[in-house]
Amino acid sequence: MILRRIVFFLALLLGVLASQVPEFAQQYRQRLGGAVDELNRIIRAFDADAARMQMNRDTGLERLLGNPDGFVRQRGEQIRADAARAARLEAQLQSYESAGPFCAQL
């Protein structure tokens, strides 16, 4: 008798948890897209600043990273890290969007 109640309670708990998976997946996709958008905004702003100085992103990063001022060097490292993170998240988002309907829900 008690075993049936435990099994029923566990089944009920798992059912409630499983019902939240689609909403979790949708919210994750939204957050991932928002993070990609914000990182791309930061990178575009840096690219625009570099272009105003007749440089591309790589040249601008080289100048920042080669600067003897630690603050300026740190800014270059941050932009480089942001660009790498944006690339990783974009690949993850594309992979997530190209997954089949079952995988998109998980």
C-alpha positions as CSV (number, residue, x, y, z in Angstrom):
1,M,0.0,0.0,0.0
2,I,2.7,2.5,0.9
3,L,4.7,1.5,-2.2
4,R,1.8,2.4,-4.4
5,R,1.6,5.8,-2.7
6,I,5.3,6.4,-3.2
7,V,5.2,5.4,-6.9
8,F,2.1,7.6,-7.4
9,F,3.9,10.5,-5.7
10,L,7.0,10.0,-7.8
11,A,5.0,9.7,-11.0
12,L,3.1,12.9,-10.2
13,L,6.4,14.7,-9.4
14,L,8.0,13.6,-12.6
15,G,4.9,14.6,-14.6
16,V,5.0,18.1,-13.1
17,L,8.7,18.4,-13.8
18,A,8.4,17.1,-17.4
19,S,5.6,19.6,-18.1
20,Q,8.0,22.4,-17.5
21,V,10.6,21.3,-20.1
22,P,9.1,23.1,-23.1
23,E,8.9,26.4,-21.2
24,F,12.4,26.0,-19.9
25,A,13.7,25.3,-23.4
26,Q,11.9,28.4,-24.8
27,Q,13.3,30.6,-22.0
28,Y,16.7,29.2,-22.6
29,R,16.5,30.0,-26.3
30,Q,15.4,33.6,-25.5
31,R,18.2,34.2,-23.1
32,L,20.8,32.7,-25.5
33,G,19.5,35.0,-28.3
34,G,19.6,38.0,-26.0
35,A,23.1,37.2,-24.9
36,V,24.2,36.9,-28.6
37,D,22.5,40.2,-29.5
38,E,24.2,42.1,-26.6
39,L,27.6,40.7,-27.3
40,N,27.2,41.5,-31.0
41,R,26.2,45.1,-30.1
42,I,29.4,45.5,-28.0
43,I,31.5,44.1,-30.8
44,R,29.9,46.3,-33.5
45,A,30.6,49.4,-31.3
46,F,34.2,48.4,-31.0
47,D,34.4,47.8,-34.8
48,A,32.9,51.2,-35.4
49,D,35.4,52.8,-33.0
50,A,38.2,51.0,-34.8
51,A,36.9,52.0,-38.3
52,R,36.8,55.7,-37.2
53,M,40.5,55.3,-36.6
54,Q,41.0,53.6,-40.0
55,M,41.6,50.2,-38.4
56,N,39.8,46.9,-38.5
57,R,39.0,44.8,-35.5
58,D,42.2,42.8,-35.5
59,T,44.4,45.9,-35.8
60,G,42.4,47.6,-33.0
61,L,42.8,44.6,-30.8
62,E,46.6,44.4,-31.5
63,R,46.9,48.0,-30.4
64,L,45.0,47.5,-27.3
65,L,46.7,44.3,-26.3
66,G,50.1,45.8,-27.0
67,N,49.5,48.9,-25.0
68,P,51.7,49.2,-21.9
69,D,48.8,50.6,-19.9
70,G,47.2,47.7,-18.0
71,F,43.7,49.2,-18.2
72,V,43.8,49.5,-22.0
73,R,45.3,46.0,-22.3
74,Q,42.5,44.7,-20.1
75,R,39.9,46.3,-22.4
76,G,41.5,44.5,-25.4
77,E,41.3,41.2,-23.6
78,Q,37.7,41.8,-22.8
79,I,36.8,42.6,-26.4
80,R,38.7,39.5,-27.6
81,A,36.9,37.3,-25.0
82,D,33.5,38.9,-26.0
83,A,34.1,38.1,-29.6
84,A,35.0,34.5,-28.8
85,R,32.0,34.1,-26.5
86,A,29.7,35.5,-29.2
87,A,31.0,33.0,-31.7
88,R,30.5,30.1,-29.3
89,L,27.0,31.2,-28.4
90,E,26.0,31.9,-32.0
91,A,27.2,28.3,-32.9
92,Q,25.2,27.0,-30.0
93,L,22.1,28.9,-31.0
94,Q,22.3,27.7,-34.6
95,S,22.8,24.2,-33.4
96,Y,19.8,24.5,-31.1
97,E,17.6,25.9,-33.9
98,S,18.6,23.3,-36.4
99,A,17.9,20.4,-34.0
100,G,14.9,18.3,-34.6
101,P,11.5,19.0,-32.9
102,F,12.2,16.5,-30.1
103,C,15.7,17.9,-29.4
104,A,14.4,21.5,-29.5
105,Q,12.2,20.7,-26.6
106,L,15.0,19.4,-24.4
